[in-house]
Amino acid sequence: MAADQPRRPASRDGALIAELLAKLAPRAKSLIVTVYGDAIAAHGGTVWLGSLIRLMGELGLGERMVRTAVFRLVKDDWLVATPIGRQSTYGLSAAGRLRTEAAHRRFYAPLERPWDGMWHLVIATGAALAPETRERLRRELGWLGFGALGPNLMAHPNADPLVLKATLADLGVADRVVVMTSRDDRPQALAGLKALIRDGWDLERLSADYQGFLERFRPIGRRLAQKPAPEPAHAFALRVLAMHDFRRVLLRDPMLPETLLPAGWAGAEARSLLIDLYRRVHRAAESHIEARLETARGPLPAANADYWGRFGGLA
């Protein structure tokens, strides 16, 4: 098999992992971002490229695919390379750490998220931005959960101010858009807000995507509840693929307060399932990560305190 073609994990549990890989069809670049965010960041954020190649091989990525994806992540300012002799370590760049920390606040937060009724608004006047810049702004803010309420207006009910500021700076539009906060002074008038939300966010698609996550991982959750913890390699793959699948939906989710969500919203159930899966496999997965990955100084450092605080506490 060519080095740049996906390889099936070889283990007793390989069939399950291969089935998930076939269903999810993850792109190499995106999957590596998930691995850095979920696993490597908690252990210092930097590893030898060779050890990363071995680890990603267990997720179906060949050496050439990993090298190409890592090169592109460096170009996109996600990773930074540090040559040491004839080899290199790759770690999160300053921008990559900021993005990762922002994602962590969304991914690993407790289920309940308080809301004070405030909305963040980003207003771009027609003359201030070129059409391609405005479209890029809409796309990047969309990945932060912002909804488009008009051609020049985007809104979010629970935006991270630091991430918003950094995103606008990265796009070079910080001085060409207006950012403000606002609230509806009639908290009891939910009908108007819900109509506004239907215009700004495709909640039907989001709910369907959360349902897809549930359909893929509910059987695995039931299986894990009836048997001992899986072997480390299997646990690592399950953890990463569950996080990767959930991440693709959550990055588009505005995290609306429950009072503004439609009936039968699947997001809360999907998050509960993810937390249950994560807690069941994370220790075995950690042992595999520590056994496979290396830094310039040798073994990975122990997972930091933020890791153990995920989802309200893993211990």
Secondary structure, DSSP 4 states (H G I P E B T S, - for coil): --TTS-----STTHHHHHHHHHHH---HHHHHHHHIIIIIGGGTSEEEHHHHHHHHHTTT--HHHHHHHHHHHHHTTSEEEEEETTEEEEEE-HHHHHHHHHHHHHHSS-S-----SEEEEEE--TTTS-HHHHHHHHHHHHHTT-EEEETTEEEESS--HHHHHHHHHHTT-TTTSEEEEEE-S-TT-HHHHHHHHHHH--HHHHHHHHHHHHHHHHHHHHHHHTSPPPPHHHHHHHHHHHHHHHHHHHTT-----GGGSPTT-SHHHHHHHHHHHHHHHHHHHHHHHHHH-EETTEEPPPP-HHHHTGGG---
